[in-house]
Amino acid sequence: MTVGHIKLNTGALMPEIGLGTWLSEREGLLFETLAEAINLGYRHIDCAKIYGNQQEIGNALARINFPRKELFIVSKIWQNVHRPELVPGALDDILDELQLKYLDLLLIHFPYAQKPDVLTKDPTVDELENVPIMDTWRAMEALVDSGKVRAIGVSNFTRSVLEKMIPQCRIIPAVNQVEIHPYNQSPELVKFCQDNGIAVTGYCPLGGVKINVMNDDFVKRVAEAHQCTPAQVALSWALSRGIAVIPKTTNKLRLKENLKKITLSYDERHAFAQIKTHERKVDPGRDLKELKWVVHEDAECPLI
């Protein structure tokens, strides 16, 4: 099945539909999922150090033995390697796990740093440290010079962070990967990124276990009108906005269904803006009272 592309500011083409790999299920399932996905036409594989499964992904890709140049492989450095002297080693670790010589895209997973000896998804204030983003970013830029990554970008970055970063960047981020689905549309952030040449990739594009986008009455009505699944509607809505999507599934039927883009009408596309429910899975502003600098909305923030 043919998948469209989004042109990055590097000139590279990123497949607009990718496979999310945040999987934690039975042994061997990840290999089966990757093999089936590549067979169906997926070429964009989204990974991250914190997912803890890059070694398994690397082993799977080696067994599948698909031409490397036809794949677009993304990974992310975690928050405990933001110190610039740690960034090159973090990339080498990722490449070793994935058994690759280069990445198509490397992202900074979150815009704030943890201490190097801390590895957690929910750090406390005491586990964070002052590492200016631009120090980390300049180390990322050097990775492009090394040839070990083709493009660099960010994830979970707000507009306020990017506004401060962009004037200081030698290499503008190619991508900002953020949570995007009908219950978290982020129109201002998306527009800002796209206006500044930063492509947007939407993670959790179908919502999630506690975010019932697939049961939304409007989404279901549109699916019935097009004789398709609610997932296809949600993904097609994001794609119509020029946003890449990386849905996660291990179900073979849904893997195939998620590749089929539906042509939504003008009225249908714009009716999404009328959805009143607002929910999100990952909220970088969850502890703003204690960590205003986490999302860099404090005018005195020293971290950029």
C-alpha positions as CSV (number, residue, x, y, z in Angstrom):
1,M,0.0,0.0,0.0
2,T,1.4,3.4,-1.0
3,V,2.1,5.9,1.8
4,G,2.5,9.6,1.2
5,H,5.4,11.7,2.5
6,I,6.1,15.0,4.3
7,K,9.1,16.9,3.0
8,L,11.3,18.0,5.9
9,N,13.4,21.1,6.0
10,T,16.4,19.0,5.2
11,G,14.8,18.0,1.9
12,A,14.3,14.4,3.1
13,L,10.9,12.7,2.7
14,M,9.4,11.3,5.9
15,P,6.6,8.8,5.4
16,E,3.4,10.4,6.7
17,I,2.2,7.2,8.4
18,G,4.6,5.3,10.7
19,L,4.5,2.6,13.3
20,G,4.7,3.4,17.0
21,T,6.8,0.8,18.9
22,W,5.9,1.5,22.5
23,L,5.1,-2.1,22.9
24,S,5.4,-4.2,26.1
25,E,3.7,-7.5,25.3
26,R,4.7,-11.1,24.8
27,E,8.1,-12.0,23.5
28,G,8.3,-12.2,19.7
29,L,5.3,-10.0,19.1
30,L,7.4,-7.0,18.2
31,F,9.2,-9.0,15.5
32,E,5.9,-10.3,14.1
33,T,4.4,-6.8,14.1
34,L,7.4,-5.2,12.4
35,A,7.6,-7.9,9.8
36,E,3.9,-7.6,9.0
37,A,4.1,-3.8,9.0
38,I,7.0,-3.7,6.5
39,N,5.2,-6.2,4.3
40,L,2.1,-4.0,4.3
41,G,4.1,-0.9,3.3
42,Y,5.1,0.8,6.6
43,R,8.6,2.4,6.2
44,H,8.6,4.9,9.1
45,I,9.5,3.2,12.4
46,D,9.3,5.3,15.5
47,C,11.5,4.3,18.5
48,A,12.9,5.7,21.7
49,K,15.5,4.8,24.3
50,I,13.0,5.0,27.1
51,Y,10.8,2.4,25.5
52,G,13.3,-0.3,26.5
53,N,12.8,-2.4,23.4
54,Q,15.3,-1.0,20.8
55,Q,17.5,-4.1,21.2
56,E,14.5,-6.3,20.2
57,I,13.7,-3.9,17.3
58,G,17.3,-4.1,16.1
59,N,17.2,-7.9,16.2
60,A,13.9,-7.9,14.3
61,L,15.2,-5.5,11.6
62,A,18.3,-7.7,11.2
63,R,16.1,-10.8,10.7
64,I,13.7,-9.0,8.3
65,N,16.7,-7.8,6.3
66,F,14.8,-5.1,4.5
67,P,16.9,-2.5,2.5
68,R,18.0,0.1,5.0
69,K,17.7,3.0,2.6
70,E,14.0,2.3,2.1
71,L,13.3,2.7,5.9
72,F,12.9,6.0,7.9
73,I,13.9,5.2,11.4
74,V,13.4,7.6,14.3
75,S,14.7,7.5,17.9
76,K,14.8,9.8,20.8
77,I,17.4,10.6,23.5
78,W,16.1,10.5,27.1
79,Q,16.3,13.3,29.6
80,N,19.2,11.9,31.5
81,V,21.6,12.5,28.7
82,H,21.0,16.2,28.0
83,R,24.5,17.2,29.1
84,P,26.2,17.9,25.8
85,E,29.1,15.6,26.5
86,L,26.7,12.8,27.0
87,V,24.8,13.3,23.7
88,P,27.3,11.5,21.3
89,G,27.4,8.4,23.5
90,A,23.6,8.4,23.8
91,L,23.4,8.2,20.0
92,D,26.0,5.5,19.8
93,D,24.0,3.5,22.3
94,I,20.9,3.8,20.3
95,L,22.7,2.8,17.1
96,D,24.2,-0.2,18.8
97,E,20.8,-1.3,20.1
98,L,19.1,-0.9,16.7
99,Q,22.2,-2.3,14.8
100,L,22.3,0.6,12.5
101,K,25.0,2.9,11.1
102,Y,22.7,6.0,11.1
103,L,19.3,7.3,12.0
104,D,17.0,9.2,9.7
105,L,15.8,11.4,12.6
106,L,16.9,11.8,16.2
107,L,14.7,13.7,18.6
108,I,15.1,15.3,22.1
109,H,12.3,13.4,23.9
110,F,11.4,16.2,26.4
111,P,12.6,19.8,26.8
112,Y,14.0,19.4,30.3
113,A,16.8,17.4,31.8
114,Q,17.2,14.7,34.5
115,K,20.3,14.0,36.4
116,P,22.5,11.4,34.5
117,D,21.9,8.8,37.2
118,V,18.1,9.1,37.0
119,L,16.1,7.1,34.6
120,T,12.4,7.6,35.2
121,K,9.3,8.8,33.3
122,D,8.1,10.9,36.2
123,P,11.0,12.8,37.8
124,T,10.7,14.7,40.9
125,V,12.0,18.3,41.2
126,D,15.2,17.0,42.9
127,E,15.9,14.6,40.0
128,L,15.9,17.4,37.4
129,E,18.9,19.5,36.6
130,N,19.8,22.8,34.8
131,V,21.0,21.9,31.3
132,P,20.3,24.7,28.8
133,I,18.4,23.3,25.8
134,M,20.8,25.1,23.4
135,D,23.7,23.2,24.9
136,T,22.0,19.9,24.2
137,W,20.8,21.2,20.7
138,R,24.3,22.2,19.7
139,A,25.5,18.7,20.5
140,M,22.6,17.4,18.4
141,E,23.7,19.6,15.5
142,A,27.2,18.1,15.7
143,L,25.7,14.7,15.2
144,V,24.4,15.8,11.9
145,D,27.9,16.9,11.0
146,S,29.1,13.4,11.9
147,G,26.8,11.7,9.5
148,K,25.3,9.5,12.1
149,V,21.9,11.2,11.9
150,R,20.3,12.6,8.8
151,A,18.0,15.0,10.6
152,I,17.4,16.2,14.2
153,G,14.2,17.4,16.0
154,V,12.4,17.6,19.2
155,S,9.4,16.1,21.0
156,N,6.9,17.6,23.5
157,F,8.3,21.1,22.9
158,T,5.9,24.0,23.3
159,R,5.7,27.1,21.1
160,S,7.4,29.2,23.8
161,V,10.4,26.9,23.8
162,L,10.7,26.9,20.0
163,E,10.3,30.7,19.8
164,K,13.4,31.1,22.0
165,M,15.3,28.3,20.3
166,I,14.9,29.0,16.6
167,P,16.9,32.3,16.5
168,Q,19.9,30.5,18.1
169,C,19.8,27.3,16.0
170,R,22.3,26.6,13.2
171,I,20.0,23.7,12.2
172,I,16.3,24.3,12.7
173,P,14.5,21.3,14.2
174,A,13.1,19.2,11.4
175,V,10.2,17.7,13.4
176,N,8.3,18.4,16.6
177,Q,6.7,15.2,17.8
178,V,3.7,15.9,20.0
179,E,0.4,14.4,21.2
180,I,-2.2,15.1,18.5
181,H,-5.7,13.6,18.3
182,P,-9.2,15.0,18.0
183,Y,-9.3,15.6,21.7
184,N,-5.9,17.4,21.7
185,Q,-5.8,19.4,18.4
186,S,-3.2,22.0,19.3
187,P,-3.9,24.2,16.3
188,E,-1.7,27.1,17.4
189,L,1.3,24.9,18.0
190,V,0.8,23.0,14.7
191,K,0.5,26.2,12.8
192,F,3.6,27.8,14.4
193,C,5.7,24.7,13.6
194,Q,4.6,24.4,10.0
195,D,5.0,28.2,9.5
196,N,8.6,27.9,10.6
197,G,9.4,24.8,8.5
198,I,9.1,22.3,11.4
199,A,7.1,19.2,10.5
200,V,4.7,17.8,13.1
201,T,4.4,14.2,14.0
202,G,1.4,13.3,16.1
203,Y,1.8,10.5,18.7
204,C,-1.3,8.9,20.3
205,P,-3.2,9.9,17.2
206,L,-6.1,7.6,18.2
207,G,-6.3,8.8,21.8
208,G,-5.7,5.9,24.1
209,V,-7.2,3.6,26.7
210,K,-8.5,6.5,28.8
211,I,-9.1,8.9,25.9
212,N,-12.1,7.6,24.1
213,V,-11.7,9.3,20.7
214,M,-12.8,6.1,18.9
215,N,-16.1,6.3,20.8
216,D,-16.7,9.9,20.0
217,D,-20.2,10.3,18.4
218,F,-19.0,12.7,15.7
219,V,-16.0,10.5,14.8
220,K,-18.3,7.5,14.6
221,R,-20.8,9.3,12.4
222,V,-18.1,10.3,10.0
223,A,-16.8,6.7,10.0
224,E,-20.3,5.4,9.1
225,A,-20.7,7.9,6.3
226,H,-17.4,6.7,4.8
227,Q,-17.9,3.1,5.7
228,C,-14.6,3.0,7.5
229,T,-13.3,2.7,11.0
230,P,-13.2,5.5,13.5
231,A,-9.4,5.1,13.6
232,Q,-9.2,5.7,9.9
233,V,-11.2,8.9,10.4
234,A,-9.0,10.2,13.2
235,L,-5.8,9.4,11.3
236,S,-7.1,10.9,8.0
237,W,-8.1,14.1,9.9
238,A,-4.5,14.5,11.2
239,L,-3.0,13.7,7.8
240,S,-5.3,16.3,6.2
241,R,-3.6,18.9,8.4
242,G,-0.2,17.9,7.1
243,I,0.6,16.0,10.3
244,A,2.4,12.7,10.2
245,V,1.0,10.0,12.5
246,I,2.5,7.0,14.3
247,P,-0.3,4.8,15.5
248,K,0.6,1.8,17.7
249,T,-1.1,-1.5,17.1
250,T,-0.1,-5.2,17.0
251,N,-3.3,-6.3,15.4
252,K,-2.7,-7.3,11.8
253,L,-6.1,-6.1,10.5
254,R,-5.7,-2.7,12.2
255,L,-2.1,-2.4,10.8
256,K,-3.6,-2.7,7.3
257,E,-6.6,-0.5,8.0
258,N,-4.5,2.3,9.5
259,L,-2.6,2.7,6.2
260,K,-5.8,3.5,4.3
261,K,-6.3,7.3,4.1
262,I,-9.9,8.5,3.8
263,T,-10.8,11.7,1.9
264,L,-12.7,13.9,4.3
265,S,-14.9,16.7,3.0
266,Y,-14.2,20.3,3.8
267,D,-17.2,20.4,6.2
268,E,-16.1,17.3,7.9
269,R,-12.5,18.5,8.4
270,H,-13.6,21.8,9.8
271,A,-16.3,20.2,12.1
272,F,-13.5,18.6,14.1
273,A,-12.7,22.1,15.5
274,Q,-16.2,22.0,17.2
275,I,-15.4,19.0,19.3
276,K,-15.6,20.2,22.9
277,T,-13.8,17.4,24.7
278,H,-10.2,18.2,25.6
279,E,-8.1,15.4,27.1
280,R,-4.5,14.5,26.8
281,K,-2.3,11.6,27.8
282,V,1.0,13.4,28.3
283,D,0.9,16.8,29.8
284,P,4.2,18.6,30.2
285,G,2.5,21.3,32.2
286,R,1.2,18.9,34.9
287,D,3.4,20.5,37.6
288,L,3.6,24.0,36.4
289,K,3.4,25.5,39.9
290,E,6.7,23.8,40.9
291,L,8.4,23.6,37.5
292,K,7.4,26.6,35.3
293,W,10.7,26.3,33.5
294,V,9.8,22.8,32.4
295,V,7.6,24.3,29.6
296,H,9.7,27.4,29.5
297,E,6.9,29.9,30.1
298,D,8.8,31.7,32.8
299,A,10.3,34.9,31.4
300,E,13.3,34.5,33.6
301,C,13.9,30.9,32.5
302,P,17.7,30.4,32.1
303,L,17.5,27.1,30.2
304,I,17.5,28.2,26.6
